[in-house]
Amino acid sequence: MKNKSIYVLACFMLALAIIGAGCASESNENTVEETESIVLGYPPWDDTRANTFVIKQVLESEGYDVETVNADLGAIFQGVAQGDIDVFAGAWLPTTQGTYWERYEGDLDYVNNISTGAKIGLVVPTYVTIDSIDELNENSDKFEGVIQGIEPGAGIMATTEVALEEYNLDYVLSASSTVGMATELQDSIDNEEWMVVTLWQPHWTFARMDLKFLEDPKNVYGEGDNIVLLARNGLSEDKPEAYAILERYEMDMSDIASIMIDLEQGMDQEEAAAKWIENNPEKVNEWLGEQ
């Protein structure tokens, strides 16, 4: 009888252990859910890298598990629209990436403007003696009939295709990478050659090279863009505390440019973001709602 009691007690204790393990497992699952993972998407451009990794570190400081996804611009817009990516901190609107906004507008949350006064267009070294896009055709031989572009899916490339038509330019728009474009631009300047490129501001090249925008009398490139923070629909309800930080997130153009210069000089994107955050605690506190 005593042995039977011991056996029953052992079974009871085993059952409690199993139930306890199940509860612990469920508790762990809840803890993981409460950690709040957030996915940030960004294309391979330094201004977007600057904002993305500052936001990443600020959210991580608040306990969020942040994943970053690097992809081309079209995939980023589609990912946010489909809910696979939570945040894109770098849309240029209304002009540069306007076609993407028109396509996905109903599935995107326009959270706020990170910066205002961003600019895109055709850029030449300051020693080039023309000042307007409508002067390009009469000087095509000096530019070898080429406008040096960047990645094919970029909004500035689509806008430049429109400029080719509007100005009836007898030029080829050559696709490359942003890094490749900047390298060729620097080589041309070193040799005092004429070159015209697709470029935007803020960009580190303006701190490193003497450049100017060509005037755009037909206003193809617009009056200027906002750098916009977009989110997937529903993020404000799913993660209201994180969303409140994103709503307060703003960056001066000069701050973005300073991070871009560090990136251009070879600093790791996490390190460059951490450096800016360390030097700007008041701004970070504003985003966190502590001021």
N, C-alpha and C positions, 0 to 999 in steps of 0.2 A: 504493500500500500504506500509505504514511504517512497519507494522507487517510482511508483506511478505519479505521486505528487510532484516529485522532482522533475519527471518527464513533462508534466503539464506546465509546470513553472518555466521550464526551459523553452517550451514551445511558445508560451506567452511572451517571454522576453525576446525571442527571435522575431515574433510578429511585431512587437513594438519597435525593434531595430529596423525592420523592413519599412514600417510606416514612417519612422523617423527619417530614414534615408530618402524615402519618397518626398517627404516634406522638405528636407534639406535641398533635394534636387529642384523641387518646385521653387523654393526660396532663391536658389542660385539663378534659376531662369528669370525670376522676377527682377533680381538684382541686375542681370545683364540688360534686361529691357529698360530698367530705370537708368542705366548708364547713358542712354540717349545717344545713339550713333547718328552722325550727320555726314553726308557726302557732298563735297565741294568739287565742282567740275571747272576745268580751265583749259583753254587752248594755249599753245606754246609761245605766248607773247609776254614780254617782261612786265608791262603794266598790269596785266591780269595776274601774273605770278605774284607780283608785289601785294596786291590786295588779297589774293587767295590765302597766302601763307601768313599774313598778319591776322586775318580772320581765323584761320586754323588755330593759331597759337592762343588767341584770345578766348575762343570757345573751349579749347583744351584746358585753359586755366580755370574755367568754370565747371570742369568735370565731364565735358562731352568727349566722346570717342569720335574723332574726326578722320575721315578717309578722303584723300584727294584723287581725282581721276583726270588724267591728261589726255585730251582727244582733240580732234579738229572741231572747228566752230559749229558746223552743222550737227555733229554728233552731240555736242554739248547742249545746244538748243533742244534737240529731240529728246535727249535724256531727261532734261528738266521737265519738258512737256509731258513725258510719259511717267514721271514720278520716280525714275531710277536715280536721278541726281537731285539733291535737295536745293542747292544754291549755285548760281553762277554770278560771281562778283566781277563783272567786266563787260557787260553788253554796251555797245556804243549806239546810242539811239538819240534822235529819231532817224538819222540819215544812214550811217555806215552799215549798220546791221538791220536796217529797216525791213528788208525782204524776209528775214527770219522772224521778226516780230509780227509781220502781217500773217505769216504762215501759222504761227503757234500762239498768237495773242490770247486766245480763249483758254489756253491751258497753262498760262504763265501768270505769276503774281509779280507785278511791278512794285517792288518793296520800297525803294528810295533811290535818289541820285547820290552816288558816292562823290562825284565831282561834276562840275559844270565847266563849259568852255573848252572841251577837248576839240581838236581840229584835225582834219585829214585833208590830203590834197597831193599835188605834184610838187616835188621839192628839188631844187638844184643848189649847187655850191654858190656862194655869194659872188664869186668872180665871174659867173656866167652873166652875160650882158643882156639877157632878156628878162622880162618881169611878168609876162602873162602867158597863159596857156595858148592863147590865139596867136602867139608868135612862134610856136613850135614848128609848124610846117615849113616856114621859110628858113629854118635853121636845122632841118632834119639831118643834113649831112654831118653837122657837128656832133649830133647825138647818135649818129649811125642808125637813125630810124628806130631806136629802141627805147621803150620806157621799162625800166627795171622794176618788177613787182616782187611780191612775196608769195605766200602760200596760196594755191588756187582757190580755196574755199573762203578766203577772207572777204569781208564786206567791202574793203577798199578796192579789191580787185574787180568786183562786180560794178562798183561805181565808176572805176576807171574805164571799164568797157563802155559804159554810157558816155563818158567824156570823149572817148574815141569817136563815137557817132555824132555827138552834139557839136564837136569842134571839127568834125571831118578830118581827123588826124591820120596822116599817112605813116603810122607807127605800128610796131609790133609790141604788144604787152607781154613781156617775158616773165613767166612764173619762176619763183625760186623759193628760198626760205627767208625769213626775216634776217637771220644771221648772215646768209649769203648775200642778201641785198646790201646790208651794212658794210660787209667786207669789200664788195665791189665798189661801193661809194667811196670808202676810204682810199682804196687803190687809185681811183680816178682823181681824187683830190691830191694825193701824193704826186701824181703825174700832171696835175693841172689840166686834166681833160674835162670836157663837158659831159655831164651825165644827168639824167632826170629819173627820179625814183618815186614810187608810191610811199608816202611816209605820213606820220601822224605825230601829234604833240599832246600829251607828254611822251617823249622818247629820248633815251640817253644820247643819241647822235647829236642832238642840238647842243648838248653840253660839251661834246668832243670836237665838233666840226662847225665851221661857219656856213650856215645853210639859210635858205629862204624859200618860202612858199611862192609858187607862181600864182599870180592873181587869176581868179576864176570868174570872169564877167558873166558867164551864163549860169553861175551858181549851182553847178552840177554837184559839187561837194558839200553844199549846204552852208549855213551860217555858223555851224558848230554843233557839237554833240554833247550829250551827258554821258558819263560813265555810270551805268545803272546796275544795281544789284537786283537780280531776278531770283525768284524762288518757285518751287513747285506749288501748285494749288494744294491747300490743306496744311502746309507747314505751320502756319500761324495757330491752327487748332492743335496739331500734334505736338508741337514743341514751342509753346508760347514764350517761355523764358529766353530761349535762343533767338526766337523771332524778334523779341524786343531789342536784343543786342544788335541784330542786323538792321533794324529800323533806325537805330541811332548811329550806325556806322557811316562816317564820312571821312574823306581824305582830301587834303589840298593837293593840287597838281604838283606843287613843289615837293611835297612829301613822297608822292608816288615816284617822281623823278629821282629823288635821292636814293630810294631803294633800287630803282632800275640801274643807276650808276654802279652801285655795289654789285649787282648781278652781272653787269657787263664786265666788271673787273675780276670776275671769277668767284665771287663769294657765293657760297651755297644759299639756296633760297630760304631754308630754315634759319640759317645764321643771319642773313640780311634782314629777315622779318624780326628776329629776336633783337637785333641791334636797334632797329627803329622803335620797337616797343619799349626797350630799356630807356631810350632817350626821350620818350613821349608818354610818361605815366599819366599826365593830366588828361590827355586825349583818350587814353584807354579807359580811364575811370569814367569819363563821360559816356562812352559806349556801354559800360557796365551799369550805368545809372547810379553811380556813387557820388556824383556831384550835382 
